[in-house]
Amino acid sequence: MRVLNYLELEGPIERSGIATAARQQRQALRERGVEVHTSPWGEGGRLSKIGGALTGRPIAEVDVAHCHLFGPGSVLVARRARRRGVPVVLHAHTLRENTTGSWRGSGLVAGPLERYLRWFYSQADLVIGPSQWAVERLREYPVEVPMEALTNGVDVDALAGFEALRGPTRDDYDLDGTVVFAVGNVFERKGLSTFCELALATEYDFVWFGPYDTGPHASAAVRRWTGDPPENVQFTGWIDDIRAAYAAGDVYLFPTRSETQGLTALEAMACGKAVVLRDLPVFREYFTDGQDCLMCDGFAEFREAIERLADDPELRERLGDGGRETAAEHSLEAVGERLESLYEGLQ
């Protein structure tokens, strides 16, 4: 089987969760012997690819065209694939719900974005959502094409050896005692204000490992907190080895307001970390309160959970063990098998 697995703007968004999910899918498919193409316009340089898109060059000879974003490049791929009778799979990483709060003014485009996404996803022969929650949201837009939920998975092997980085990373950032941490792009939607307010209310070191933008499109909350953080909070910016983040931290705090799955929570679980999540339906779908995480509803519950975990190493260990078991259920092997099966169903 030959598959196009296309991520528009792959270079500029290479540090995003969407890019991670796309890379993991490609790896999982190749391990199953699937021939994976990443560019619809051939494998030449950037100018050659742009020229192919603009001049109408046919997309690569593939059996399925799978797109991860929703911009003009993906629209072109979908149109040209359908013209050739190639099944189109569109991956619903992006919804209105998980865009609002990600950058300055994002709330103003929520309505138009939902209408556009309704049209865009309706071009597919199959829409894949990272969770059943995402699928159900799309059905409410409404999008009325066939849809399936498929975990983004977690690359456990890529995290191997993280333990050895604990001491050096804690030294680099002058961390001591119980460290509360987050991983990924710094957005208000991800619970930035809650993260910082909890730091102000407790005595622990808080670290957010991940890039942030303070330019014109950054939200006021991001500019405020990263420009003048509480004394016990650090924002590291981009780090080259994500394993260092999971090595240094003890309690993974993820007070996000909206997710289509929560890849970083899975990564933290794969590393055996105690995970604290906001109690969202999408998390209830994959995780179990008290077994592989603690789910909280409101500031007081978040604070209580952090205090409990700081004072109870046995609880941290038990949740960490449960988290490893959950992460194992989201293996790339399982992702590749399910994805190949979905592709075959379109032939």
N, C-alpha and C positions, 0 to 999 in steps of 0.2 A: 504494500500500500504506500502511495506517495501523498504526503499531506503538506499543505501550506499552513504554517503556524506563524501568523503575522502580527507583530506588535508595532503599530504606527508610532513614530517618534521614539523609537527604542533608545537612541542615544541620550536625548534630554531627560528621559524618565527612568534611566537605568537603575536608579537608587530606590525606585518605588516598589510597593508590594505587588503591583500588577506585573512589573518586569520580572520580579522574582517568580511569580506564578507561571509566567510564560516560559522562563528558562527551565523551571522544574518540569513542566509538561513536555518540553522538547527532549529533555534528558530521559524522562520516563518512556516516551515513545521510541526513542532510538534504542533503548535497552531492550525493547520488544521487537526490534528489527524493522521498525517503520522508517521509511525514508522521509526525513523532515526537511522542508525548505522554509527559510525564514524571510525571504524577500519575494514578493510577487513579480518583480520586474527583473529577475535575474540576479546573479551573484557578483556583478561588477562593482565599481566604485559608486560613490554617492551621486555624482553627476549622471552616470549611466542610468542609475535607478530612477532619478528624477525625470530624465529624458524619456525613459520607458513609460512612466506614468502619464506624462504630458502628451506624448505622441500616439498613445493608444496601443502600445505594444501588448500583445496578449499575455495574460498571466502565465506563470510557470505551469507546465504540464503536470497536474496533480489530480488526485481523486476526490479530495475534500479541501475546501478553503476555509480556514478558521482564523477569525480576527479578534483581537483583544481590546481594541479601542473603537472609537465611534466617529473619527474625523473623516476628512475628505479622502484620504488614502484608503481607508477601510470601505467607504462608500463605493469607490472605484472598483476595488477588489470584488465586492459583493455583486455589483452590476455586471462586470465582465465574466465572473464565474457563472452567474445565472445564464448569461448569454450563451455560454459554452455547455450548459447543462451540468456544471459542477456543483454539488451540494455546498451550501453556505452555512457555516456555524459561526454565530456571533456570541462572544463571551460577555456576560453582563457583570463585569467588575464594577461598572459605574452606574449608579442610580441617582435620582434627585436626592434621595435621603442621605446618601453618604458623600454628597458634594457640598451641601449647605454647611457653612462653618469652616470650610477648608481654606478659603482665602477671602480677602476683603471684597465685599459686594457679592459674594456667591449667593446669598439669599435672594438678591434682586433678580437673578436669572433662573431661579428654581422652577418657576412655571414654564417659561419657554424651553428650558432644558428637558423637563418631563415630556413636553409635547414632541420635541425633537427625538428623544430616546424612544418614545412610543412608535414613531415612524421608522426610526433606524432599525430597532430590533425586529420590527415586523417584516423586514426584508429577508429574514433568515429562514432556512429550512429547519434549523434547530437553534434554540437559544440555550446556553448553559449558564446557570447561576452558581456562585460559590456556596450557596446554601438554599434550603427550601424557603427560608424567609425571603431571600432575594427573588426567587421565582414567584412567590405569592404577591410581593409588591408589584412586580411587572404585570401580573394578571389583573391587578387593580387599575393599571394605567388607562385602558387595558392593552396588553399585547396578547394576541390570540394564536400565535404559532406554537408548535410543539416546544416544550421546555423540559429541561432536566436539571437537577441539582448535582453538583460534583465538587467535593472538597478540593481546595487548592493544594492540599497535601503539605508535607514538611520533609525537608531533606535532612534526615537525621545524620547521615554520613558526613555531610558538609559541616556539621557542628562538632564532630568528634575531636577530642583533644582540647576542648575549651577549658577544662579544669586547670591546665598548666598556665593559663593566662591570668588566673585570679590574682596572685600576688603582684606581678608586675603592673597590672591595670589598676589595682587599688592604690599602689604606690604612685602611679602616674597622676591620679586624680585626688590623691590624699584622702582616701576613703577609709572609714573605720567603723567597726561595729556592724549593726544591721543596716544594710543599704537598700533603700527602696528605689526602684528604677523603672524606666520605660525605654522602649526601642522604637525607632521609626521617625518619620517626618513629624515635625512639631506643628500641630494645628490645634486651634481651639476646639474643633469637633472631636479631637482625640482626648479631650478632657484636660487640656492644659491648665486652665484656671483651677480646677479641682485639684490637680496634681500639686500646684504651687501653694494653694490654700491649706492642703493637708500638711505640706512641709512646714508652713508657718505654725501649725497647731501641734507639731510633734518635734522631737529632738533628734530625729535620724537624718543621715545623709540621704539626699534625693538626687538622682542623676538621670537626665534624659539623654540617651545616646541616639543621635540622629540629626540630620540637617535641618536648618531653619532659614527662612528668608525674612529679611527686614526691609525689603524694597517696597515700592508703592502698593503692590497688590497684597502684601502681608496684612493680616488682620491687626486691629488695634491691640488685641490681647497678646498676640505673638510679640509685637514690638515692645509692649509694656513689660512682659515677664522676662523675655530674653535680654532686654536692655537694662533691667534693674531687678535681677532675681533675688529671692530671699537668700540670706547668708548660707543656708544649708542646702541650696539647690545649685546644680551645675548643668549647663547645656553644652554638650561636647562638640556639637557639629558632627559632620560626617566622620566615621571611623572606618579604617580600611578593613579591619577584621571584626566582623560582627560577633564572633565567638568571645571577644574580649568583654563585650557588654554583658553577655549571659554569664560569664565567669565572675565578673566583679559584683554583680547584684545578688541580693538574697530574696527580696519580695518583689515580684513583678506586678506593678500597679497599672491597670488599664481602664481608666474611668471614661472611656470613649462614649460618645452620644449615639453613634451609628456606625455599623460595620456590615459588610456583606458576609464576612466570616471571622476574620481576626487571625491572620497568619502569624504575627509576632507572639500572640498568646500560645499558639501551637509550638513555636520555636522555644519559648520559655519552658513549656511543659516537657519538651524533648530533652531539655537540659536539667530536668528535675527540680525546677524552681517552684516555690510557692507562688501561686497566681491569684491576684485579686481583680475581679471584673465587675463592671456595672451589670446589674441584672437586666439583660436585654433578651428578647425572644430568640434572636439569632444565636446567642451564646447558650441558651437552654437547649437548643437543637443539637449542639455538639458536646457540651460540657455539663458536668454534674456538680452542683453545689455541695461542698463537704467531702467530695470524693477526689476531684482533681483540681479544685479551685474553691475560692470563697466568692460568692456573688453578693453585691451590696446595692442597696437602694437608698441613696442619700449620703450626705457628708458624714453624719454620725456613724453610720454603719461602716463606711470606708475607714474612718479613724479607728474604730473598734477592731476591725479586721487586722489593720497594720499593727496595732498594739498587741493583739493576741499572738500574731505570728512572730513578732519580735521577742515575746516572752516565752514562747513554746516551741523549742527546736524539734520536738517530736511531732508536732502538728505540721511544721514545715516539711519534715521528712516524709510524713504520710501523704500529704498533698503532692509532694514531688514524685513519690512512687506512683500515685494514681495518674499524675500528669504524663509520666513516661508511657504508661499503658495506653492512655488516650492518644498520644502522639503516634504510637505504633500502629494504631488503626487508620492513620492518615498517611501511610507510607507511599512513596512515589511508585512503588511496584503496583499498589492497588489503583493509584491514579491512572497509570499507563494502561492497565488492563481495562478499566472502565471506559477510558477515553477511546481506546481502539474499538471497543464494542459499540460505542455510540456512533463512531464513524462508519463501521460496517453496516449498521442499521440504516444508513442513508444511501447505501449503494443500490 
